[in-house]
Amino acid sequence: MTVAERSGGSLDRAWVVGGRADTDIAGAVAIGARSVWIRRGRLWEENSFEPTVVAESAFDAILLILAADGATSSPAGAIGGES
């Protein structure tokens, strides 16, 4: 049983965002959360797991998460977004 389950929570809508495969994305896989790997021009080199999606920047990661979760507008205050 996960910590989220023990506390009555859920990771169904959880995302882990990061630039390190060995900690950020591996951690997401370990807890069953979706993940965004921030590429920053690098190639993915892990063979045993992979991120849910790949983004080039943190801003792109936000947009990918919103799209995946069905959001219809940009985050308030985001560059190019509506507030």
C-alpha positions as CSV (number, residue, x, y, z in Angstrom):
1,M,0.0,0.0,0.0
2,T,1.4,3.4,-0.9
3,V,1.6,6.4,1.4
4,A,-1.1,8.1,-0.7
5,E,-3.5,5.1,-0.2
6,R,-2.8,4.9,3.5
7,S,-3.7,8.5,3.9
8,G,-6.9,8.2,1.8
9,G,-5.3,10.0,-1.1
10,S,-4.7,9.1,-4.7
11,L,-1.9,9.6,-7.2
12,D,-4.3,9.3,-10.2
13,R,-3.7,12.9,-11.3
14,A,-0.1,13.2,-10.0
15,W,2.8,14.3,-12.1
16,V,6.5,14.3,-11.4
17,V,8.5,16.8,-13.4
18,G,12.3,16.8,-13.6
19,G,15.5,16.6,-15.5
20,R,17.1,13.6,-13.9
21,A,16.2,10.1,-15.1
22,D,17.8,8.4,-12.1
23,T,15.9,10.3,-9.4
24,D,12.9,12.2,-10.9
25,I,11.6,9.8,-13.5
26,A,12.6,6.7,-11.7
27,G,10.8,8.0,-8.6
28,A,7.7,8.7,-10.6
29,V,7.8,5.2,-12.0
30,A,8.3,3.7,-8.5
31,I,5.2,5.4,-7.1
32,G,3.0,5.0,-10.2
33,A,2.8,8.6,-11.1
34,R,2.9,10.1,-14.6
35,S,6.2,11.9,-15.4
36,V,7.6,14.7,-17.6
37,W,11.3,14.5,-18.3
38,I,12.8,17.9,-19.2
39,R,15.2,17.1,-22.0
40,R,17.2,20.3,-22.2
41,G,18.8,19.1,-25.5
42,R,19.9,15.7,-24.0
43,L,19.0,12.2,-25.2
44,W,17.2,9.7,-23.0
45,E,19.6,6.9,-22.1
46,E,17.7,4.7,-19.7
47,N,16.5,1.3,-21.0
48,S,14.5,0.0,-18.0
49,F,11.9,2.8,-17.8
50,E,10.8,5.9,-19.6
51,P,8.9,9.1,-18.9
52,T,5.3,9.5,-19.8
53,V,6.1,12.6,-21.9
54,V,9.2,14.6,-22.8
55,A,9.5,18.4,-22.7
56,E,12.2,20.7,-23.7
57,S,11.5,23.2,-20.9
58,A,9.5,23.6,-17.7
59,F,7.0,25.8,-19.5
60,D,6.5,23.1,-22.2
61,A,6.1,20.6,-19.3
62,I,3.2,22.7,-17.9
63,L,1.5,22.9,-21.3
64,L,1.9,19.1,-21.8
65,I,0.4,18.4,-18.4
66,L,-2.5,20.7,-18.9
67,A,-3.2,19.1,-22.3
68,A,-3.0,15.6,-20.9
69,D,-5.4,16.5,-18.1
70,G,-7.8,18.2,-20.4
71,A,-7.3,21.8,-19.6
72,T,-8.8,24.2,-22.0
73,S,-6.7,27.3,-21.4
74,S,-3.2,28.3,-20.5
75,P,-2.3,28.7,-16.8
76,A,-3.1,32.1,-15.3
77,G,-0.1,34.4,-15.6
78,A,1.8,32.2,-18.0
79,I,3.7,33.8,-20.8
80,G,1.2,34.0,-23.7
81,G,-1.6,32.8,-21.4
82,E,-4.7,34.5,-20.3
83,S,-5.1,35.5,-16.7
